Amino acid sequence: MVLSRVQQVVLLRLRIGHNRLNHHMATKLKLVPSPLCSCGKNQTAEHILQACPYHNALRDTTWPEETALQKKLYGPKEDLERTARFALQSGLTI
Ligand SMILES: [Zn+2]
């Protein structure tokens, strides 16, 4: 089975950086005042997927082993499904 439309949209937005995370919303679209995440770092897709401490628990259950960003965004279907699930469960608007 192929990825759902919602999964595909989330992955595309994370890949190209055109998304609703603060870094893009502040620096490109000027729609929010700060590019920062509530943890204080630039809120980019890489930050959310790889580093943000607010999403550590969800990240650890989604990827029990450390996983490269490249694999999360461009890996086999199973990895893409994990990434889409993580994004949707994070509570963030992507
Ligand atoms: Zn953060």
PDB file of the backbone (N, CA, C, O) and the ligand in Angstrom, with CONECT records:
HET     ZN  A 101       1
ATOM      1  N   MET A   1       0.839  -1.207   0.000  1.00  0.00           N
ATOM      2  CA  MET A   1       0.000   0.000   0.000  1.00  0.00           C
ATOM      3  C   MET A   1       0.868   1.249   0.000  1.00  0.00           C
ATOM      4  O   MET A   1       1.923   1.290   0.633  1.00  0.00           O
ATOM      5  N   VAL A   2       0.422   2.232  -0.697  1.00  0.00           N
ATOM      6  CA  VAL A   2       1.181   3.484  -0.767  1.00  0.00           C
ATOM      7  C   VAL A   2       0.862   4.354   0.447  1.00  0.00           C
ATOM      8  O   VAL A   2      -0.088   4.097   1.187  1.00  0.00           O
ATOM      9  N   LEU A   3       1.662   5.365   0.627  1.00  0.00           N
ATOM     10  CA  LEU A   3       1.415   6.307   1.714  1.00  0.00           C
ATOM     11  C   LEU A   3       0.116   7.056   1.453  1.00  0.00           C
ATOM     12  O   LEU A   3      -0.262   7.296   0.306  1.00  0.00           O
ATOM     13  N   SER A   4      -0.554   7.419   2.530  1.00  0.00           N
ATOM     14  CA  SER A   4      -1.789   8.189   2.389  1.00  0.00           C
ATOM     15  C   SER A   4      -1.466   9.611   1.942  1.00  0.00           C
ATOM     16  O   SER A   4      -0.318  10.050   2.003  1.00  0.00           O
ATOM     17  N   ARG A   5      -2.461  10.297   1.508  1.00  0.00           N
ATOM     18  CA  ARG A   5      -2.300  11.697   1.091  1.00  0.00           C
ATOM     19  C   ARG A   5      -1.745  12.543   2.249  1.00  0.00           C
ATOM     20  O   ARG A   5      -0.841  13.354   2.055  1.00  0.00           O
ATOM     21  N   VAL A   6      -2.293  12.344   3.442  1.00  0.00           N
ATOM     22  CA  VAL A   6      -1.842  13.119   4.597  1.00  0.00           C
ATOM     23  C   VAL A   6      -0.367  12.820   4.894  1.00  0.00           C
ATOM     24  O   VAL A   6       0.410  13.735   5.164  1.00  0.00           O
ATOM     25  N   GLN A   7       0.011  11.557   4.843  1.00  0.00           N
ATOM     26  CA  GLN A   7       1.411  11.186   5.073  1.00  0.00           C
ATOM     27  C   GLN A   7       2.311  11.827   4.016  1.00  0.00           C
ATOM     28  O   GLN A   7       3.381  12.341   4.342  1.00  0.00           O
ATOM     29  N   GLN A   8       1.889  11.799   2.774  1.00  0.00           N
ATOM     30  CA  GLN A   8       2.696  12.371   1.691  1.00  0.00           C
ATOM     31  C   GLN A   8       2.880  13.869   1.860  1.00  0.00           C
ATOM     32  O   GLN A   8       3.973  14.392   1.639  1.00  0.00           O
ATOM     33  N   VAL A   9       1.820  14.559   2.249  1.00  0.00           N
ATOM     34  CA  VAL A   9       1.890  16.020   2.419  1.00  0.00           C
ATOM     35  C   VAL A   9       2.854  16.370   3.552  1.00  0.00           C
ATOM     36  O   VAL A   9       3.686  17.267   3.409  1.00  0.00           O
ATOM     37  N   VAL A  10       2.741  15.665   4.670  1.00  0.00           N
ATOM     38  CA  VAL A  10       3.622  15.935   5.807  1.00  0.00           C
ATOM     39  C   VAL A  10       5.082  15.713   5.417  1.00  0.00           C
ATOM     40  O   VAL A  10       5.943  16.532   5.738  1.00  0.00           O
ATOM     41  N   LEU A  11       5.358  14.619   4.735  1.00  0.00           N
ATOM     42  CA  LEU A  11       6.735  14.329   4.337  1.00  0.00           C
ATOM     43  C   LEU A  11       7.271  15.369   3.363  1.00  0.00           C
ATOM     44  O   LEU A  11       8.419  15.799   3.480  1.00  0.00           O
ATOM     45  N   LEU A  12       6.459  15.766   2.420  1.00  0.00           N
ATOM     46  CA  LEU A  12       6.896  16.784   1.458  1.00  0.00           C
ATOM     47  C   LEU A  12       7.231  18.086   2.182  1.00  0.00           C
ATOM     48  O   LEU A  12       8.257  18.710   1.911  1.00  0.00           O
ATOM     49  N   ARG A  13       6.374  18.482   3.089  1.00  0.00           N
ATOM     50  CA  ARG A  13       6.613  19.740   3.814  1.00  0.00           C
ATOM     51  C   ARG A  13       7.881  19.665   4.649  1.00  0.00           C
ATOM     52  O   ARG A  13       8.635  20.636   4.723  1.00  0.00           O
ATOM     53  N   LEU A  14       8.118  18.535   5.268  1.00  0.00           N
ATOM     54  CA  LEU A  14       9.338  18.383   6.063  1.00  0.00           C
ATOM     55  C   LEU A  14      10.567  18.374   5.162  1.00  0.00           C
ATOM     56  O   LEU A  14      11.599  18.946   5.515  1.00  0.00           O
ATOM     57  N   ARG A  15      10.468  17.739   4.017  1.00  0.00           N
ATOM     58  CA  ARG A  15      11.611  17.646   3.103  1.00  0.00           C
ATOM     59  C   ARG A  15      12.000  18.999   2.531  1.00  0.00           C
ATOM     60  O   ARG A  15      13.179  19.351   2.527  1.00  0.00           O
ATOM     61  N   ILE A  16      11.040  19.750   2.055  1.00  0.00           N
ATOM     62  CA  ILE A  16      11.368  20.985   1.343  1.00  0.00           C
ATOM     63  C   ILE A  16      11.456  22.185   2.266  1.00  0.00           C
ATOM     64  O   ILE A  16      11.862  23.266   1.838  1.00  0.00           O
ATOM     65  N   GLY A  17      11.085  22.014   3.516  1.00  0.00           N
ATOM     66  CA  GLY A  17      11.209  23.124   4.457  1.00  0.00           C
ATOM     67  C   GLY A  17      10.130  24.171   4.320  1.00  0.00           C
ATOM     68  O   GLY A  17      10.158  25.195   5.004  1.00  0.00           O
ATOM     69  N   HIS A  18       9.183  23.923   3.443  1.00  0.00           N
ATOM     70  CA  HIS A  18       8.050  24.856   3.325  1.00  0.00           C
ATOM     71  C   HIS A  18       6.942  24.267   4.190  1.00  0.00           C
ATOM     72  O   HIS A  18       6.153  23.432   3.749  1.00  0.00           O
ATOM     73  N   ASN A  19       6.911  24.725   5.418  1.00  0.00           N
ATOM     74  CA  ASN A  19       6.003  24.126   6.385  1.00  0.00           C
ATOM     75  C   ASN A  19       5.567  25.180   7.398  1.00  0.00           C
ATOM     76  O   ASN A  19       5.885  26.359   7.245  1.00  0.00           O
ATOM     77  N   ARG A  20       4.858  24.768   8.404  1.00  0.00           N
ATOM     78  CA  ARG A  20       4.335  25.739   9.372  1.00  0.00           C
ATOM     79  C   ARG A  20       5.156  25.793  10.650  1.00  0.00           C
ATOM     80  O   ARG A  20       4.707  26.321  11.668  1.00  0.00           O
ATOM     81  N   LEU A  21       6.347  25.249  10.588  1.00  0.00           N
ATOM     82  CA  LEU A  21       7.230  25.367  11.749  1.00  0.00           C
ATOM     83  C   LEU A  21       7.745  26.803  11.823  1.00  0.00           C
ATOM     84  O   LEU A  21       7.814  27.501  10.812  1.00  0.00           O
ATOM     85  N   ASN A  22       8.103  27.231  13.028  1.00  0.00           N
ATOM     86  CA  ASN A  22       8.404  28.649  13.253  1.00  0.00           C
ATOM     87  C   ASN A  22       9.530  29.207  12.389  1.00  0.00           C
ATOM     88  O   ASN A  22       9.467  30.361  11.964  1.00  0.00           O
ATOM     89  N   HIS A  23      10.565  28.401  12.123  1.00  0.00           N
ATOM     90  CA  HIS A  23      11.672  28.931  11.337  1.00  0.00           C
ATOM     91  C   HIS A  23      11.189  29.423   9.968  1.00  0.00           C
ATOM     92  O   HIS A  23      11.547  30.517   9.533  1.00  0.00           O
ATOM     93  N   HIS A  24      10.393  28.624   9.312  1.00  0.00           N
ATOM     94  CA  HIS A  24       9.874  29.022   7.999  1.00  0.00           C
ATOM     95  C   HIS A  24       8.835  30.144   8.140  1.00  0.00           C
ATOM     96  O   HIS A  24       8.836  31.104   7.370  1.00  0.00           O
ATOM     97  N   MET A  25       7.965  30.009   9.118  1.00  0.00           N
ATOM     98  CA  MET A  25       6.894  30.998   9.298  1.00  0.00           C
ATOM     99  C   MET A  25       7.454  32.379   9.638  1.00  0.00           C
ATOM    100  O   MET A  25       6.851  33.392   9.283  1.00  0.00           O
ATOM    101  N   ALA A  26       8.596  32.431  10.317  1.00  0.00           N
ATOM    102  CA  ALA A  26       9.169  33.714  10.726  1.00  0.00           C
ATOM    103  C   ALA A  26      10.121  34.281   9.677  1.00  0.00           C
ATOM    104  O   ALA A  26      10.056  35.470   9.363  1.00  0.00           O
ATOM    105  N   THR A  27      11.011  33.438   9.127  1.00  0.00           N
ATOM    106  CA  THR A  27      12.043  33.973   8.243  1.00  0.00           C
ATOM    107  C   THR A  27      11.565  34.129   6.797  1.00  0.00           C
ATOM    108  O   THR A  27      11.998  35.049   6.102  1.00  0.00           O
ATOM    109  N   LYS A  28      10.693  33.256   6.346  1.00  0.00           N
ATOM    110  CA  LYS A  28      10.246  33.338   4.959  1.00  0.00           C
ATOM    111  C   LYS A  28       8.893  34.040   4.834  1.00  0.00           C
ATOM    112  O   LYS A  28       8.703  34.892   3.966  1.00  0.00           O
ATOM    113  N   LEU A  29       7.980  33.681   5.690  1.00  0.00           N
ATOM    114  CA  LEU A  29       6.616  34.195   5.524  1.00  0.00           C
ATOM    115  C   LEU A  29       6.297  35.387   6.421  1.00  0.00           C
ATOM    116  O   LEU A  29       5.288  36.064   6.223  1.00  0.00           O
ATOM    117  N   LYS A  30       7.150  35.642   7.401  1.00  0.00           N
ATOM    118  CA  LYS A  30       6.935  36.764   8.335  1.00  0.00           C
ATOM    119  C   LYS A  30       5.558  36.692   9.005  1.00  0.00           C
ATOM    120  O   LYS A  30       4.910  37.714   9.235  1.00  0.00           O
ATOM    121  N   LEU A  31       5.139  35.500   9.303  1.00  0.00           N
ATOM    122  CA  LEU A  31       3.811  35.326   9.892  1.00  0.00           C
ATOM    123  C   LEU A  31       3.856  35.115  11.403  1.00  0.00           C
ATOM    124  O   LEU A  31       2.845  35.272  12.088  1.00  0.00           O
ATOM    125  N   VAL A  32       5.005  34.767  11.907  1.00  0.00           N
ATOM    126  CA  VAL A  32       5.173  34.669  13.362  1.00  0.00           C
ATOM    127  C   VAL A  32       6.422  35.470  13.718  1.00  0.00           C
ATOM    128  O   VAL A  32       7.324  35.599  12.890  1.00  0.00           O
ATOM    129  N   PRO A  33       6.491  36.012  14.937  1.00  0.00           N
ATOM    130  CA  PRO A  33       7.582  36.900  15.298  1.00  0.00           C
ATOM    131  C   PRO A  33       8.936  36.212  15.499  1.00  0.00           C
ATOM    132  O   PRO A  33       9.975  36.844  15.310  1.00  0.00           O
ATOM    133  N   SER A  34       8.944  34.956  15.870  1.00  0.00           N
ATOM    134  CA  SER A  34      10.215  34.305  16.208  1.00  0.00           C
ATOM    135  C   SER A  34      10.375  32.972  15.489  1.00  0.00           C
ATOM    136  O   SER A  34       9.422  32.201  15.378  1.00  0.00           O
ATOM    137  N   PRO A  35      11.603  32.700  14.994  1.00  0.00           N
ATOM    138  CA  PRO A  35      11.859  31.412  14.343  1.00  0.00           C
ATOM    139  C   PRO A  35      12.134  30.291  15.343  1.00  0.00           C
ATOM    140  O   PRO A  35      12.360  29.145  14.956  1.00  0.00           O
ATOM    141  N   LEU A  36      12.112  30.630  16.618  1.00  0.00           N
ATOM    142  CA  LEU A  36      12.545  29.671  17.622  1.00  0.00           C
ATOM    143  C   LEU A  36      11.437  28.745  18.093  1.00  0.00           C
ATOM    144  O   LEU A  36      10.257  29.096  18.114  1.00  0.00           O
ATOM    145  N   CYS A  37      11.860  27.564  18.465  1.00  0.00           N
ATOM    146  CA  CYS A  37      11.025  26.570  19.129  1.00  0.00           C
ATOM    147  C   CYS A  37      10.895  27.002  20.595  1.00  0.00           C
ATOM    148  O   CYS A  37      11.668  27.838  21.063  1.00  0.00           O
ATOM    149  N   SER A  38       9.950  26.453  21.300  1.00  0.00           N
ATOM    150  CA  SER A  38       9.835  26.827  22.712  1.00  0.00           C
ATOM    151  C   SER A  38      11.034  26.348  23.534  1.00  0.00           C
ATOM    152  O   SER A  38      11.205  26.777  24.675  1.00  0.00           O
ATOM    153  N   CYS A  39      11.865  25.466  22.972  1.00  0.00           N
ATOM    154  CA  CYS A  39      13.092  25.046  23.665  1.00  0.00           C
ATOM    155  C   CYS A  39      14.233  26.024  23.425  1.00  0.00           C
ATOM    156  O   CYS A  39      15.283  25.908  24.058  1.00  0.00           O
ATOM    157  N   GLY A  40      14.049  26.991  22.517  1.00  0.00           N
ATOM    158  CA  GLY A  40      15.065  28.017  22.308  1.00  0.00           C
ATOM    159  C   GLY A  40      15.905  27.870  21.054  1.00  0.00           C
ATOM    160  O   GLY A  40      16.666  28.776  20.713  1.00  0.00           O
ATOM    161  N   LYS A  41      15.781  26.749  20.360  1.00  0.00           N
ATOM    162  CA  LYS A  41      16.537  26.539  19.121  1.00  0.00           C
ATOM    163  C   LYS A  41      15.651  26.859  17.912  1.00  0.00           C
ATOM    164  O   LYS A  41      14.426  26.926  18.023  1.00  0.00           O
ATOM    165  N   ASN A  42      16.297  27.055  16.758  1.00  0.00           N
ATOM    166  CA  ASN A  42      15.534  27.273  15.533  1.00  0.00           C
ATOM    167  C   ASN A  42      14.598  26.102  15.289  1.00  0.00           C
ATOM    168  O   ASN A  42      15.022  24.947  15.286  1.00  0.00           O
ATOM    169  N   GLN A  43      13.321  26.405  15.086  1.00  0.00           N
ATOM    170  CA  GLN A  43      12.360  25.325  14.898  1.00  0.00           C
ATOM    171  C   GLN A  43      12.284  24.941  13.418  1.00  0.00           C
ATOM    172  O   GLN A  43      11.450  25.443  12.664  1.00  0.00           O
ATOM    173  N   THR A  44      13.172  24.047  13.039  1.00  0.00           N
ATOM    174  CA  THR A  44      13.196  23.506  11.672  1.00  0.00           C
ATOM    175  C   THR A  44      12.746  22.046  11.719  1.00  0.00           C
ATOM    176  O   THR A  44      12.570  21.458  12.786  1.00  0.00           O
ATOM    177  N   ALA A  45      12.568  21.488  10.528  1.00  0.00           N
ATOM    178  CA  ALA A  45      12.201  20.068  10.467  1.00  0.00           C
ATOM    179  C   ALA A  45      13.292  19.206  11.102  1.00  0.00           C
ATOM    180  O   ALA A  45      12.997  18.272  11.849  1.00  0.00           O
ATOM    181  N   GLU A  46      14.555  19.523  10.803  1.00  0.00           N
ATOM    182  CA  GLU A  46      15.645  18.741  11.380  1.00  0.00           C
ATOM    183  C   GLU A  46      15.631  18.840  12.903  1.00  0.00           C
ATOM    184  O   GLU A  46      15.849  17.847  13.597  1.00  0.00           O
ATOM    185  N   HIS A  47      15.375  20.034  13.414  1.00  0.00           N
ATOM    186  CA  HIS A  47      15.334  20.202  14.871  1.00  0.00           C
ATOM    187  C   HIS A  47      14.259  19.314  15.502  1.00  0.00           C
ATOM    188  O   HIS A  47      14.506  18.631  16.496  1.00  0.00           O
ATOM    189  N   ILE A  48      13.082  19.336  14.914  1.00  0.00           N
ATOM    190  CA  ILE A  48      11.974  18.554  15.470  1.00  0.00           C
ATOM    191  C   ILE A  48      12.247  17.055  15.357  1.00  0.00           C
ATOM    192  O   ILE A  48      12.016  16.296  16.298  1.00  0.00           O
ATOM    193  N   LEU A  49      12.737  16.647  14.200  1.00  0.00           N
ATOM    194  CA  LEU A  49      12.939  15.213  13.977  1.00  0.00           C
ATOM    195  C   LEU A  49      14.146  14.668  14.735  1.00  0.00           C
ATOM    196  O   LEU A  49      14.141  13.506  15.142  1.00  0.00           O
ATOM    197  N   GLN A  50      15.174  15.484  14.931  1.00  0.00           N
ATOM    198  CA  GLN A  50      16.434  14.956  15.450  1.00  0.00           C
ATOM    199  C   GLN A  50      16.804  15.410  16.859  1.00  0.00           C
ATOM    200  O   GLN A  50      17.534  14.706  17.556  1.00  0.00           O
ATOM    201  N   ALA A  51      16.315  16.573  17.291  1.00  0.00           N
ATOM    202  CA  ALA A  51      16.946  17.139  18.480  1.00  0.00           C
ATOM    203  C   ALA A  51      16.028  17.713  19.551  1.00  0.00           C
ATOM    204  O   ALA A  51      16.395  17.708  20.726  1.00  0.00           O
ATOM    205  N   CYS A  52      14.874  18.196  19.196  1.00  0.00           N
ATOM    206  CA  CYS A  52      14.093  18.955  20.182  1.00  0.00           C
ATOM    207  C   CYS A  52      13.803  18.124  21.440  1.00  0.00           C
ATOM    208  O   CYS A  52      13.232  17.037  21.352  1.00  0.00           O
ATOM    209  N   PRO A  53      14.198  18.638  22.599  1.00  0.00           N
ATOM    210  CA  PRO A  53      13.982  17.884  23.839  1.00  0.00           C
ATOM    211  C   PRO A  53      12.502  17.679  24.172  1.00  0.00           C
ATOM    212  O   PRO A  53      12.153  16.734  24.879  1.00  0.00           O
ATOM    213  N   TYR A  54      11.644  18.547  23.673  1.00  0.00           N
ATOM    214  CA  TYR A  54      10.209  18.384  23.956  1.00  0.00           C
ATOM    215  C   TYR A  54       9.627  17.157  23.271  1.00  0.00           C
ATOM    216  O   TYR A  54       8.550  16.686  23.637  1.00  0.00           O
ATOM    217  N   HIS A  55      10.329  16.649  22.294  1.00  0.00           N
ATOM    218  CA  HIS A  55       9.816  15.484  21.564  1.00  0.00           C
ATOM    219  C   HIS A  55      10.688  14.246  21.766  1.00  0.00           C
ATOM    220  O   HIS A  55      10.604  13.290  20.996  1.00  0.00           O
ATOM    221  N   ASN A  56      11.516  14.269  22.793  1.00  0.00           N
ATOM    222  CA  ASN A  56      12.406  13.134  23.056  1.00  0.00           C
ATOM    223  C   ASN A  56      11.652  11.827  23.265  1.00  0.00           C
ATOM    224  O   ASN A  56      12.022  10.792  22.710  1.00  0.00           O
ATOM    225  N   ALA A  57      10.597  11.878  24.066  1.00  0.00           N
ATOM    226  CA  ALA A  57       9.885  10.642  24.398  1.00  0.00           C
ATOM    227  C   ALA A  57       9.248  10.036  23.156  1.00  0.00           C
ATOM    228  O   ALA A  57       9.369   8.838  22.901  1.00  0.00           O
ATOM    229  N   LEU A  58       8.572  10.878  22.393  1.00  0.00           N
ATOM    230  CA  LEU A  58       7.934  10.389  21.163  1.00  0.00           C
ATOM    231  C   LEU A  58       8.988   9.918  20.160  1.00  0.00           C
ATOM    232  O   LEU A  58       8.798   8.919  19.468  1.00  0.00           O
ATOM    233  N   ARG A  59      10.103  10.653  20.091  1.00  0.00           N
ATOM    234  CA  ARG A  59      11.183  10.264  19.168  1.00  0.00           C
ATOM    235  C   ARG A  59      11.737   8.892  19.547  1.00  0.00           C
ATOM    236  O   ARG A  59      11.988   8.052  18.682  1.00  0.00           O
ATOM    237  N   ASP A  60      11.925   8.675  20.849  1.00  0.00           N
ATOM    238  CA  ASP A  60      12.492   7.393  21.296  1.00  0.00           C
ATOM    239  C   ASP A  60      11.558   6.216  21.040  1.00  0.00           C
ATOM    240  O   ASP A  60      12.017   5.114  20.736  1.00  0.00           O
ATOM    241  N   THR A  61      10.252   6.440  21.160  1.00  0.00           N
ATOM    242  CA  THR A  61       9.329   5.330  20.885  1.00  0.00           C
ATOM    243  C   THR A  61       9.171   5.120  19.372  1.00  0.00           C
ATOM    244  O   THR A  61       8.942   4.002  18.913  1.00  0.00           O
ATOM    245  N   THR A  62       9.296   6.202  18.616  1.00  0.00           N
ATOM    246  CA  THR A  62       9.155   6.096  17.158  1.00  0.00           C
ATOM    247  C   THR A  62      10.391   5.455  16.536  1.00  0.00           C
ATOM    248  O   THR A  62      10.293   4.600  15.656  1.00  0.00           O
ATOM    249  N   TRP A  63      11.571   5.894  17.022  1.00  0.00           N
ATOM    250  CA  TRP A  63      12.844   5.353  16.522  1.00  0.00           C
ATOM    251  C   TRP A  63      13.666   4.883  17.708  1.00  0.00           C
ATOM    252  O   TRP A  63      14.422   5.670  18.277  1.00  0.00           O
ATOM    253  N   PRO A  64      13.540   3.614  18.097  1.00  0.00           N
ATOM    254  CA  PRO A  64      14.291   3.101  19.258  1.00  0.00           C
ATOM    255  C   PRO A  64      15.799   3.232  19.074  1.00  0.00           C
ATOM    256  O   PRO A  64      16.540   3.335  20.051  1.00  0.00           O
ATOM    257  N   GLU A  65      16.247   3.229  17.834  1.00  0.00           N
ATOM    258  CA  GLU A  65      17.680   3.429  17.568  1.00  0.00           C
ATOM    259  C   GLU A  65      17.866   4.750  16.848  1.00  0.00           C
ATOM    260  O   GLU A  65      16.998   5.201  16.101  1.00  0.00           O
ATOM    261  N   GLU A  66      19.023   5.362  17.088  1.00  0.00           N
ATOM    262  CA  GLU A  66      19.315   6.628  16.431  1.00  0.00           C
ATOM    263  C   GLU A  66      19.221   6.457  14.915  1.00  0.00           C
ATOM    264  O   GLU A  66      19.776   5.516  14.347  1.00  0.00           O
ATOM    265  N   THR A  67      18.522   7.367  14.284  1.00  0.00           N
ATOM    266  CA  THR A  67      18.265   7.256  12.849  1.00  0.00           C
ATOM    267  C   THR A  67      18.611   8.571  12.164  1.00  0.00           C
ATOM    268  O   THR A  67      18.226   9.641  12.636  1.00  0.00           O
ATOM    269  N   ALA A  68      19.328   8.495  11.069  1.00  0.00           N
ATOM    270  CA  ALA A  68      19.757   9.703  10.357  1.00  0.00           C
ATOM    271  C   ALA A  68      18.566  10.430   9.737  1.00  0.00           C
ATOM    272  O   ALA A  68      17.572   9.819   9.345  1.00  0.00           O
ATOM    273  N   LEU A  69      18.699  11.744   9.663  1.00  0.00           N
ATOM    274  CA  LEU A  69      17.631  12.554   9.064  1.00  0.00           C
ATOM    275  C   LEU A  69      17.337  12.105   7.635  1.00  0.00           C
ATOM    276  O   LEU A  69      16.180  12.032   7.223  1.00  0.00           O
ATOM    277  N   GLN A  70      18.389  11.807   6.890  1.00  0.00           N
ATOM    278  CA  GLN A  70      18.237  11.350   5.505  1.00  0.00           C
ATOM    279  C   GLN A  70      17.310  10.133   5.424  1.00  0.00           C
ATOM    280  O   GLN A  70      16.451  10.047   4.546  1.00  0.00           O
ATOM    281  N   LYS A  71      17.502   9.205   6.349  1.00  0.00           N
ATOM    282  CA  LYS A  71      16.672   8.002   6.339  1.00  0.00           C
ATOM    283  C   LYS A  71      15.231   8.320   6.736  1.00  0.00           C
ATOM    284  O   LYS A  71      14.287   7.748   6.192  1.00  0.00           O
ATOM    285  N   LYS A  72      15.075   9.238   7.686  1.00  0.00           N
ATOM    286  CA  LYS A  72      13.722   9.602   8.118  1.00  0.00           C
ATOM    287  C   LYS A  72      12.923  10.263   7.000  1.00  0.00           C
ATOM    288  O   LYS A  72      11.707  10.093   6.909  1.00  0.00           O
ATOM    289  N   LEU A  73      13.617  11.020   6.149  1.00  0.00           N
ATOM    290  CA  LEU A  73      12.913  11.773   5.103  1.00  0.00           C
ATOM    291  C   LEU A  73      12.895  11.078   3.748  1.00  0.00           C
ATOM    292  O   LEU A  73      11.990  11.294   2.942  1.00  0.00           O
ATOM    293  N   TYR A  74      13.910  10.236   3.503  1.00  0.00           N
ATOM    294  CA  TYR A  74      14.018   9.645   2.155  1.00  0.00           C
ATOM    295  C   TYR A  74      14.206   8.132   2.188  1.00  0.00           C
ATOM    296  O   TYR A  74      14.471   7.522   1.152  1.00  0.00           O
ATOM    297  N   GLY A  75      14.075   7.530   3.347  1.00  0.00           N
ATOM    298  CA  GLY A  75      14.333   6.106   3.480  1.00  0.00           C
ATOM    299  C   GLY A  75      13.223   5.247   2.912  1.00  0.00           C
ATOM    300  O   GLY A  75      12.324   5.740   2.230  1.00  0.00           O
ATOM    301  N   PRO A  76      13.295   3.946   3.203  1.00  0.00           N
ATOM    302  CA  PRO A  76      12.248   3.022   2.749  1.00  0.00           C
ATOM    303  C   PRO A  76      10.886   3.400   3.360  1.00  0.00           C
ATOM    304  O   PRO A  76      10.811   4.185   4.306  1.00  0.00           O
ATOM    305  N   LYS A  77       9.847   2.839   2.811  1.00  0.00           N
ATOM    306  CA  LYS A  77       8.483   3.202   3.203  1.00  0.00           C
ATOM    307  C   LYS A  77       8.258   3.120   4.711  1.00  0.00           C
ATOM    308  O   LYS A  77       7.580   3.969   5.290  1.00  0.00           O
ATOM    309  N   GLU A  78       8.831   2.092   5.346  1.00  0.00           N
ATOM    310  CA  GLU A  78       8.628   1.950   6.789  1.00  0.00           C
ATOM    311  C   GLU A  78       9.150   3.179   7.544  1.00  0.00           C
ATOM    312  O   GLU A  78       8.542   3.625   8.517  1.00  0.00           O
ATOM    313  N   ASP A  79      10.265   3.707   7.089  1.00  0.00           N
ATOM    314  CA  ASP A  79      10.825   4.900   7.733  1.00  0.00           C
ATOM    315  C   ASP A  79       9.950   6.112   7.472  1.00  0.00           C
ATOM    316  O   ASP A  79       9.738   6.934   8.363  1.00  0.00           O
ATOM    317  N   LEU A  80       9.453   6.223   6.275  1.00  0.00           N
ATOM    318  CA  LEU A  80       8.594   7.355   5.936  1.00  0.00           C
ATOM    319  C   LEU A  80       7.312   7.316   6.750  1.00  0.00           C
ATOM    320  O   LEU A  80       6.804   8.354   7.175  1.00  0.00           O
ATOM    321  N   GLU A  81       6.790   6.116   6.965  1.00  0.00           N
ATOM    322  CA  GLU A  81       5.578   5.979   7.781  1.00  0.00           C
ATOM    323  C   GLU A  81       5.857   6.397   9.225  1.00  0.00           C
ATOM    324  O   GLU A  81       5.027   7.048   9.859  1.00  0.00           O
ATOM    325  N   ARG A  82       7.015   6.024   9.735  1.00  0.00           N
ATOM    326  CA  ARG A  82       7.377   6.428  11.095  1.00  0.00           C
ATOM    327  C   ARG A  82       7.472   7.948  11.196  1.00  0.00           C
ATOM    328  O   ARG A  82       6.989   8.549  12.156  1.00  0.00           O
ATOM    329  N   THR A  83       8.096   8.555  10.202  1.00  0.00           N
ATOM    330  CA  THR A  83       8.269  10.004  10.221  1.00  0.00           C
ATOM    331  C   THR A  83       6.918  10.719  10.176  1.00  0.00           C
ATOM    332  O   THR A  83       6.687  11.684  10.904  1.00  0.00           O
ATOM    333  N   ALA A  84       6.050  10.237   9.325  1.00  0.00           N
ATOM    334  CA  ALA A  84       4.721  10.858   9.233  1.00  0.00           C
ATOM    335  C   ALA A  84       3.962  10.672  10.550  1.00  0.00           C
ATOM    336  O   ALA A  84       3.289  11.592  11.014  1.00  0.00           O
ATOM    337  N   ARG A  85       4.067   9.504  11.141  1.00  0.00           N
ATOM    338  CA  ARG A  85       3.378   9.250  12.403  1.00  0.00           C
ATOM    339  C   ARG A  85       3.931  10.156  13.502  1.00  0.00           C
ATOM    340  O   ARG A  85       3.175  10.742  14.277  1.00  0.00           O
ATOM    341  N   PHE A  86       5.240  10.261  13.558  1.00  0.00           N
ATOM    342  CA  PHE A  86       5.878  11.136  14.542  1.00  0.00           C
ATOM    343  C   PHE A  86       5.373  12.571  14.383  1.00  0.00           C
ATOM    344  O   PHE A  86       5.003  13.225  15.359  1.00  0.00           O
ATOM    345  N   ALA A  87       5.366  13.041  13.151  1.00  0.00           N
ATOM    346  CA  ALA A  87       4.944  14.427  12.904  1.00  0.00           C
ATOM    347  C   ALA A  87       3.498  14.640  13.337  1.00  0.00           C
ATOM    348  O   ALA A  87       3.165  15.650  13.957  1.00  0.00           O
ATOM    349  N   LEU A  88       2.656  13.685  13.006  1.00  0.00           N
ATOM    350  CA  LEU A  88       1.244  13.841  13.333  1.00  0.00           C
ATOM    351  C   LEU A  88       1.007  13.711  14.840  1.00  0.00           C
ATOM    352  O   LEU A  88       0.140  14.390  15.391  1.00  0.00           O
ATOM    353  N   GLN A  89       1.768  12.847  15.504  1.00  0.00           N
ATOM    354  CA  GLN A  89       1.593  12.654  16.948  1.00  0.00           C
ATOM    355  C   GLN A  89       2.279  13.741  17.763  1.00  0.00           C
ATOM    356  O   GLN A  89       2.017  13.880  18.958  1.00  0.00           O
ATOM    357  N   SER A  90       3.155  14.511  17.126  1.00  0.00           N
ATOM    358  CA  SER A  90       3.898  15.539  17.872  1.00  0.00           C
ATOM    359  C   SER A  90       2.996  16.664  18.353  1.00  0.00           C
ATOM    360  O   SER A  90       3.338  17.400  19.279  1.00  0.00           O
ATOM    361  N   GLY A  91       1.839  16.789  17.712  1.00  0.00           N
ATOM    362  CA  GLY A  91       0.949  17.887  18.078  1.00  0.00           C
ATOM    363  C   GLY A  91       1.299  19.186  17.374  1.00  0.00           C
ATOM    364  O   GLY A  91       0.602  20.190  17.522  1.00  0.00           O
ATOM    365  N   LEU A  92       2.389  19.162  16.602  1.00  0.00           N
ATOM    366  CA  LEU A  92       2.776  20.363  15.858  1.00  0.00           C
ATOM    367  C   LEU A  92       1.959  20.458  14.575  1.00  0.00           C
ATOM    368  O   LEU A  92       1.543  19.448  14.006  1.00  0.00           O
ATOM    369  N   THR A  93       1.741  21.681  14.138  1.00  0.00           N
ATOM    370  CA  THR A  93       1.161  21.868  12.814  1.00  0.00           C
ATOM    371  C   THR A  93       2.316  21.940  11.836  1.00  0.00           C
ATOM    372  O   THR A  93       3.137  22.856  11.891  1.00  0.00           O
ATOM    373  N   ILE A  94       2.371  20.969  10.944  1.00  0.00           N
ATOM    374  CA  ILE A  94       3.471  20.910   9.984  1.00  0.00           C
ATOM    375  C   ILE A  94       3.010  21.531   8.671  1.00  0.00           C
ATOM    376  O   ILE A  94       3.780  21.589   7.712  1.00  0.00           O
TER     377      ILE A  94
HETATM  378 ZN    ZN A 101      12.704  22.520  20.265  1.00  0.00          ZN2+
END
